[in-house]
Amino acid sequence: MVYKRKTTANRKHHRARVSRSATPAVTVSLAKRAKSTSTHGKSRRQTQRQKRYRQVKQRQSLRAQHQHWAEIARDTQRIILGDGKYFEEKSYSMSFASTASAASPSSGNSDGSLLAPRMPMDSSVTMAVAHDIGPHILISKQGTTFIPHTHPSLADWRKSSSPASLAKFTTTIDFTHSSTTAAARALLLQHPDLCTQPNRDLPKSSIGVLSFASPKRPGGGWLHGSNEQEEALARTSSLVASLQTDHAKEFYRTHREFLKIDGAGLHDHSMVYSPGVVVFRSDESVGTLSPCTSTQTRNKSPRRKKKSPSPAPAAATQPQEASSTTVPSASSISQSTFIPPFVVNVLSAVPVNAAAIKQTYSIDSSTAFVFEDGIRETMRTRMARSLRIFQMRGDRALILGAFGCGSSENRVEEVAELWAELLVTGERPRSTDDEAPRTPPAAGDDVEGRRVFERHGPVFKDVFEHIVFAVPGKLFEPFKRAFEMRLLEAQLSDAITCE
């Protein structure tokens, strides 16, 4: 009986203890949950505040970049539309020695011996180097040629030129993540023979550069700080001076008339060839203005920022102070962007504006392939015409790129495949139902009821000595991958054919 009373008493005591501790346990749990919810809400608001702050700083940094590019463009315009003279500030390091005075005994050691009589010292001297590119600009303007849509040598570009008239090379193809002018400069440094200078004559270049031209105005929006391929090329060279000649004005007039007829973004096949364009600036340092490191430092202490009243708008209320600390001055621009001038031959061609076509027409799944095929064939013809012009002009090395893959929104994979087919592999075999047979048959053969068209080979294979694809930014990897995949596909197709 004693054991039962103890057990019953223990049981009652246990129930009382549970009843006493139930309510506090629930209260503590709710309190912890409310605290975690509050902490999570504060963390989410803090993250959103940091995100908005970073966006404001990025917009400010981008605005500073455009201001910097516009400043360089205005300085370039002053040089190329003026007399072509400018000064480049160069710093030279010089070593010299200073002689210690031996007449005074106070200059010696405690034992009466003199200090070292000669002490080498280093110093830098800044000198102004004068450049005059006026004669080069004048020759380039005189040689600028307008090439119309109806040029007889370009109508049938698939016909190969006679081997006797043009030399053949084993083409080397390279890819670089740099800009167009940086790629041209690197190529010239590797192959100095691409630029020759006869006695008492101006230098002549064998490097051809394809410019993704604007159909409206010379240089596009280069004076407003735009940074697409033509704007960067205009900002660092004398291209705009050649595009403002009477021959080049016919190029823009033709495109305006074609735009009235077309109304979309196909544009005309007319082009402008400008020989001897002087590149005297480097755009490698132009894009170095990145979001300030102080932004990252301040993001590491969000609690300190939370106490200050909205730091992002405070920075935005002082644009003059922000721009003065970020945008370099004119002398700074001269010191950082001038390079030894060299000449290239620039071909200005307008890519198909796929973005304008998509905005003009209502495209659905049933008609999408029609527009895609039209854009692809028009781009193929324009790119092939540009290669033919370079070939006719005797250019041995070319600087190409992702033609029309910026604001025109052409597919980078498609442009890379077109370059590969024109330069290396040739076109894919086509049929009426847009299906290529596994083994390329002869032209005119009927394969399972499909009429197969003629397969055109690589018209420009081994025509040029060097091909460099300059594709800066995020388009580099997909462009190179698509180009190499097209080469691999051609190799597999040839292997199947041989079997």
Secondary structure, DSSP 8 states (H G I E B T S, - for coil): -HHHHHHHHHHHHHHHHHHHHHHHHHHHHHHHHHHHHHHHHHHHHHHHHHHHHHHHHHHHHHHHHHHHHHHHHHHHHHHHTTTSEEEEEEEEEEEEEEE---S-GGGB-TTS-B--SEEEEEEEEEEEEEEE-HHHHHHHHHH-EEE-TT-HHHHTTTS---TTTS-----EEEEESS-HHHHHHHHHHH-GGGEE--TTS--EE-EEEEEE--SSSTTTTGGGT--SHHHHHHHHBSHHHHHTSHHHHHHHHHHHHHHHHH-SS-----EEEEEEEEEEE--TTGGG--S-HHHHHHHT-HHHHHHSS-HHHHHHT-HHHHHHHHS--HHHHHHHHEEEEEEEEEEEE----HHHHHHHS---TTTHHHHHHHHHHHHHHHHHHHHHHHHHHT--EEEE--TT-STT---HHHHHHHHHIIIII-----BTTS---SS---TT-EETTEEB------TTTTSSSEEEEE--GGGHHHHHHHHHHHHHHHHHHHHHHH-
